[in-house]
Amino acid sequence: MMLGFGLAFAAVVVAFAGRALIKGRQPQWVLLLAGLVMLAMAGLLGSSVSLDESTGWKGFDLFALVVESLRSKAGGIGVMIMVIAGFVAYMEHMGATESLVSLAMRPIEVLKRTPNLAAVLVLPLGQLLSLCVPSAAGLGLLMIASVHPILLRIGLAPVASVSIITLCTCFDMGPASANTARAAELLGMDNVTYFLEHQLLLAGSFTLIIMAIVYVQLRLRPGAMGGTTRKETKAAGDAPMHYALLPILPLILLIAFSEFVQPKSHPIVLDTSSAMLISLAVAVGVHAASGATVKTIEAGVKACWLGMGRAFSGIVTLIVAADIFAQGLIQLGLVEGLLELGDGLGSGAMAILFIFVALIFLGSILMGSGNATFFAFGPLVPGIANSLGIPGIRMLLPMQLASSMGRAASPIAGVVIATAEIAGVEPIAVARRNAVPMGVAVIIMIIVETAWR
């Protein structure tokens, strides 16, 4: 009886939170407020929050939980996310990211006579770039500046071009990804192991299928002239081309100095934050050696600090709010309810997997953020997987990938809004065009994951 009331109350709160997010309210305060309301109701129902040290009163414990979460997230995964954001900001300041995109997209220029093939090739090339440019909006804007004019010249309509560009961010993969870091942390493994042994295999196994679906869905055809963009974009590739190696350097370091490559007797293993800082130091040196003035380098370092600050205010605070939201769901009995639902459906683990992947995918569409949904529901998975007697990776991996796939089909996602605005098309048109291939891809992913393991 109490479990049913708790779940019903949680459903009402989640519905109100979803409505607020659809209206464009800030995800941080919506998730935080919803979490606190659910925790307060859980306290009235006899539950209590899990704290290292209670204040002695349940009312104060709610705020003590927020402080504890902030200390934990900001000092752990938060530091890594901020370092990554700072490195990305310096790469953009010195033009290294533009050089990388310009170099990677040169094959598209060669294939002007085969526009369909050129358009499809953007997808794997863009996904490779996303390993080094973890910001979906950042990568999308760079590709709008460099790839979008090419796709228009070969005959694509603007909405088709923007759709392809946003789909390049549909797989949130790589050691530099915040979702990768969080998933690896929840599974108790390092980022590189999670990426190479699990993430890359599952995403790579159905990437070609998704490409084929997109190819048919967008009805690409030579001669379908695309028109012009509403805004002029800066031409990519103005920076020296050897800068293109710098965004890739952290990935090279993480793989080269990992347990896969190093001898087991005396390994030299780098974590993500250290690899990013080393790469940042190398970038500053290369920037200076290439003739940059002290003033320019100082401006780049300032951009780095500002990037770290934006990551804290945008991502780390979102992680904390999502953590409180997840705690509220747990205290109101979501885990027990899902387990009972899975048993009722007669297929336990498979039913729970479908439910959670669907929640993540739809939540990302509603919130416009893959981070928000994954950080909210991800912490629930290890306990549920343990109760079901299955490895946590089996549930967490498809959920993590589904979070970024839903983002690509959201009309309020930053990458969709930014790229659509510059291209002069409606975000809802881009999202509608991406919804079918992403929805089918989610189903394929679950089928592949089930057959694989």
N, C-alpha and C positions, 0 to 999 in steps of 0.2 A: 504493500500500500504506500509506504513512505517512498520506496524507489520509484513507483509510478508517478507520484506527485512531484518528486524531484526532477524526473525526466521531463514531465510536462512543463514545469516552470523553466527548465533549461531551454526547451524548445521555444517558448514564448520569448525569452531573453535573446536567444540567437536570431529569431525572426525580426525583432526590433533592431538588433545590431546590424543584420543584413540590410534592412530597409534604410538605416542611417548611412551605411556604406554605399548603397546604390545612389543615394542623394549626394554623395561626394563628401561626406563628413570625414574628418581626419581619422585614419584607422587606429592610431595609437590610443587616443582618448576613448574611442568607441569600444575597443577591445578591453581596455583597462576598466572602464566603467562597467561594462557587461560582466567582466570577471569578478569585480568587487561585489556587484549585486548578487551574483550566483553564490559567491562565498558567504555573503551575509545570510542568505536564505539557508545555505547548508548549515551554518552555525545555529540558526533557529531550529533546524531539524535534528540537531544533536551532534553534527559533525564538527570537527575542529581542523584548522589549517596545520600543516606540518612545518614546524619552525625549529631551528637549532636551539633557540631559547625564547620561550614565550614571555610576553610582557605581563601576563597574569590576568588579562581581560581580552575576550574574543574580539571586541571592537577595535582595540589597539593592535591586536595581532594581524588584522587585515593590512594595516599600513606597514607593520614590521615585515610582513611577507613581501611587500613591494620593495622595501629597502634591501632585504636579503636577496631578492631576485636581481636587483640592480647591481649589487656588489658582485654577485656571482657571474652574471652575463657580461658586465662591462670589464671585469678583470680577466675573463677567460676568452670566450669566442669573440667578445666585443673588441678586444685589442687587435685580434687578427683581422677582423673586418675593417677596422679603421686603418690599419697598415696597408691593406689591399687597396682601399679607397684612395689613400694618399699616393700610392704608387701609380694608380690609374690616372689621377689628376696630374701628376708630373709628366706622364707619358703624353697626355693630351696637350699640356702646355708646350712641350718641346717639339710637338709634331710627329712623335714616333708612332702613335696609333694611326695617324693618317697615312704615313708611309707604309705601314703594314697592310692596311686595307687596300691602298693603291696597288701594291705589289701583288697581293693575293688575287685581285680582281682583273689582272691583265689578261688571263685566258678568255674572259668574257668578251673583251674587245676583239680578239682574234676570231670569235665565232659569230660575227655579225650576220653572216649568210645563213646561219642555222639558229634563228632566234629562239625556237622552242628549247633546243639543247642548251643554249646559253643561259636561258632563264632557269632551267632546272639545275644547272651547275652552280648557280648562286647559292643554293641550299646547303650542300656539303661544304663549300668554301666558307660561307658565313658561319656555319656551325664550328668549323675549325678556328675561325677568328674569335668566336665567343669563348673559347678556352683561354684566350689571352686577354680578352676584353670582357670581364665579368658583368659589366653594367649593360643590361638589355637596352635601356634608353640610349646610352652612350654609343653602343655599337649600331643601333638603328639609325641614329642621326649621322654617324660617319658614313654608313652605307647609302643613306639618302643623298649625301653630298657627292659620293664617288660612283655608286653603282646605279642609282635611280636615273640619272641622265642617260646612261648607256642603255638601260632597259627601255627607256622611252624611244631612243633612236632606233632600236631594232624592232619596234612595232608594238610594244606592250602598252595597254591602257594604264593610267596612273594608279588606279585602285589595284590592278593586278601586280604592278611593280611593288607597291607598298605592302601588299599581302605577302609576297615572297620575302621581302626584307624582314618583316616582322616574324615570319615563320623561321627565319634563321636563328631566332632567340628562343625557340620552343623547347630546346633541351638544355636545362640548366646544369651543365656538367663542368668538370675540371677542378683541380685542387684549389683554385682561386675563388670558387663560388661559395657564397655564404651558406646556401642550402647544402652544398656538399660538406662543408665544414661541420654544420649542425648534425647532419645525418651520420657522419663518421664519428662525431662525439657521442651520439646516442648509442651507436653500435660498439663503441670502445675500440675503434681502429683508426689508423691515420688516414689523412685525406688521399694520399697517393694510392694506398691499397684499395680503398673504396672506389676510387676512380678507375683504376686499371683492371681490377679483378671483377667488379660488379657493374658499375655505372656504364662504362664504355661498351661492355659486352651486350647489355640489354638494349641500350639506345641504338647501338650500331646494328643490332640484329634486325631492326624493323625500320631503319632510316630510309632504305631504298623503297620500301612499300609506301611509306608516307609520301616520298617524292612522287611516286606514280599517281597516288591519289590526288595530290595537289595539281599535278600536270593535267589530269582530266577535269578536276573541279574548276580550275581557272580558265579552261577552254582557251589556252594560249594559241594564237594563230598569227602567222606572218601577215603584215599589212594592217593589223588592227591598231591604227595610230593612236598614240596615247595623249598627245597634246603637251601642254607646258605646265610647269609648276607655278604655284602662286608666288613663291619667294625664291630669290636667287640664293644659291648656297655656295659656300667657299669651295674652291677647287682643292681636291686632296692631292697629296704628293708633293707639296712645296718643300718639305723638309728633305734632307739627304736620305737616300734610299737605305743606307746602312743603319739608319735609325730603326728600320723595320725589325731588326733582330732584338731590340731591347724589350718590347712587350712579351716576347717569347722566352726571354731569359729566366724568369722565375719558374716556368714550366720545365725548362731544361735542367735547372738546378735541382728542383724537387725530384725529378726522375733519376738524374745522375747520382744524387746523394740520398738514395733511398735504400731500403733493405733489399730491393730487387736487383740492384746493381752492385752495391758495396759488398766486400767480403764479410762474412759473418763473424770472423775472428776479431777484426778491428774496424767496425763500420764507422763511417762519418755520415751521420744522418741529419738532414736539415728539416726543420719544421717550416710551415708556410710563412709565418711572420718573418723568420730569419731570412728565408729566401727572398722575400719581397724587399727587405731592408738592404740586403747585399746588392740586389738588382738596382735598387734606387741609387746606391752609392756609385755603382758602375755607370748608371745613366748620367749622373751629375758629372762624372769624369769625362765621359764621351761628349757630353754637351759642351763642357769647357774646352776640350781638345778640338772641337769642331768650330771654335771661334765665338762661342757665346760669351757675352759680357758678364761681368760680375752682377750687374743690375738684373740682367735677364735670368741668371741662375737664382738669384735671390727671389725674384718674382715666382719662379718655378717652385722653390721650396715653400714659399708662402701659399701657393696653390695646393701644395701637398698637405700643409697643415689644415687649410680650409676644407680640403676633401675629407680629411679625417674627422673634422668637426661635423660636416654634413652627414657622414656615415653614422656618427654617434646619434645625432638628432633624428636621422631618418630611419636607420636600420636597427641600431642597438636599442633605442627606445621602443621600436616596434617589437623586437624580440622580448623585451621585458613585459610589454603589454600583452603579447600573445601567451607568454608563460603564465601570467595571472589568469587570463581567459581559460587556458587549458586546466589550470588548477580548479577553477570554478566548475568546469564540466566534470572533472574527476570527482570532486566532492559531492556533486549532485547525482552521481551514480551512472555516468555515461558508459564507463567501462563495463560495469555489471550488466547494464541494459543491452549493450551491443553483443555481449557474450550470450545472453539469453536469446536475443534475436537470431544470432547465428545458429544456435542450437535448434531454435524453432524452425528455421528454414531447412534444417537437416543436413547442412553441409559446412558447419562450423567455420573453419579457417577460410574457405573460399568465399563464403557469404560475407564475412567480416572484411576480407580484402576488397571485394567489390564495393562495399558500403563506404569504406574509408577512401578509396581512390575516387569514387564519385563525389564524396564530400569535399575532398581536396580540389578536384577539378572545377566543380561548380563554385566553391568558395573563392577560388582564384579569379574566376570570371566576375563574380560579384564585387570582390575587393579590388581587382585590378593589380593584385600583388601576389606573386608566388611565395614570397617570404612570409607574409602575414599568415596565410593558411597553413603552410608547412610548419612554421614555428608554433602555431597554435595546436595542431593535432599530432605533430611528430612525437612529442614527449609521451603521448599515450601509448605508442606502439610497442615498445619493449615489454611493458607489463602485460598487454593483451596477447602478444606473441608467446610469451612465457606461459600464460594461462592456457593457450591453445596447443602448446607443445610444438611450436614451429620456430625456425630461426627468425630473428627480428628482421634480417635483411630481406626476407621474402615479402614482407609487408611494407617496410620502410622505403625500399628502392623505387617501386612503382609509384608510391605516394609522392616521393620527392620529385620524380620526373613529371608526374601529372600536375604538380603545382605550377611549373613553368609553362606547361602546355595549355593550361587554362588561361594563363596570363596572355598568351598570344591570341586568344579568342575573346578578350575582354575589351569593350569599347572605352573603359575608363583606365586601362593600363597606361602607364607613362610612355612606354615605347610606342603604343598604338596611337595615342593622342599626338605625341611629338612628331612622329613621321607623317601621319595623315595631315596635320596642320601645314607642314612645309610642302607636301605634295599637292595640297589643295583639294583633298578628298575628305569625305565624312568618316570619322572613326568607326561609326556603327556599320558602314559599308565594308570596311576592312575586317572588322570583327565577325560580321556575318559570313564573309568569304572564307575566313579561317576556321569557323566553327565546325563545319562538316569534316574536313581533313583531320582536325585535332580530335574530334569526338571519335572518329573511326580509329585513329592512332592509339587512343587510350584503350579501346577495346582490344586492339591487336596486341598492345603491350601486356595487358593482363593475360591474354592467351599464351603469348610467348613466355612470360614469366612462369606461368603454371606448368607449361610443358618443359621448360628449361630445368626447373628444380623438382 
